[in-house]
């Protein structure tokens, strides 16, 4: 009996000693530490838009290279090219027809420019040119078709006019960062001109029911983002009229995510709309002129508009984040005895002038640059 008690006492002593010394005599391994995977980096898209690309007679003449007998407008865009090329996608409104016959080249009121302009725009950073505007039929249906041929030859996309019913009915899509984006473009008219009978498909006119149907079609075909370009409003008016506002609200409600306006040749305000709790839509009623030889501060001043979109890391769906802008001004001056044009980034240009890094500007030009900065700033705040 004593022997049994002694044995049990020895066993209990070992047990309590094990507890006191913290020894673990279990044979089960502890569960491994789990490390949560890093969330995928946030993706962003920048879509850039500019206003009317116009080519008056003086601009066509300024692009002529007499020693070669050819045209080149690339110098017009040199100063803003770095800003365009940092974007994922750049849109401009081509407010001229394009061709290859010098006898047909002309400015206002029936525009027709050398085909090389499309190549110059491509090299500057443009991806898409909208062609639905009041000058798309300036050289008739042949000029409209020639314009689309020249744009495609330069490697650019186009939307708003068409060479066939099939082309008209085909929604223009592109993919950026795996986001499927649709582009649509329409104009209020073509200066009283109409396509020939049987070719009514040539121009997308602003017809509400058709645009609503196209918006629905684009969404049904997989568009995650729809950008609608409208050529509308009153020329030289710095505020949108009631028709513009009504149409914008109608098409936003019908499914457009962004509306880019053109035609007034001057800047008009921007607005954001909240149709749903988690969806912000954006409108600019007029982007003004990107380049022209129109006179007056408001017609020479504009902006490069950058639209920033995020992409939801879980759903892959894009969402509007913010709009930023780069103020620009068109300079017309003599260089080595010849007339030339340049689109200038205002902030960079004024900084160089104030730092005495360039003495190339007259006092009158400097004053207008500063006035243009103030003018554009008021729209940036909107």
Secondary structure, 3 states (H helix, E strand, C coil): CHHHHHHHHHHHHHHHHHHHHCCCCCCCCCCCCCCCCCCCCCEEEEEEEEEEECCCHHHHHHCEECCCCEECCHHHCHHHHHHHHCCCEEEEEECCEEECCHHHCECCCCCEEECHHHHHHHHHCCCEEECCCCCCCCCHHHHHHHHHHHHHHCCCEEECECCCHHHHHCCEEEEECCEEEEEEEEECCCCCCCCCCCCHHHECECCHHHHHHHHHHHHHCCCCEEEEEEECCCCCCCCCCHHHHHHHHHHHHHCCCEEEEECCCCECCEEEEEEECCEEEEEECCECEEECCCCCHHHHEEEEEEEEEEECCCCCCEEEEEEEEEEEEEEEEEECCEEEEEEEEHHHHHHHHHCCCCCCCCHHHHHHHHHHHHHHHHHHHC
